[in-house]
Amino acid sequence: MARLLEITYTRSAIGRPGQQRRTLRALGLRRLHQTVRLPDNPSTRGMVRSIQHLVTWSEVEEAEPG
């Protein structure tokens, strides 16, 4: 089973530095309350850590098909 991070965009990026806005975009987050599932790896965790005040996240297990 693959491990995933479920990330939800919870606070607005208005007035935040451009780097934080670009990080949200890189994670695929465009609108408030949008949720994405991304692979749990050091790169993703680093991006989440840099915008942890704007998102909530949790670890989830991806069920294998079949």
Secondary structure as UniProt FT lines:
FT   STRAND          2..9
FT   TURN            14..15
FT   HELIX           18..26
FT   TURN            27..28
FT   TURN            32..33
FT   STRAND          35..39
FT   HELIX           42..50
FT   TURN            51..54
FT   STRAND          55..62
//
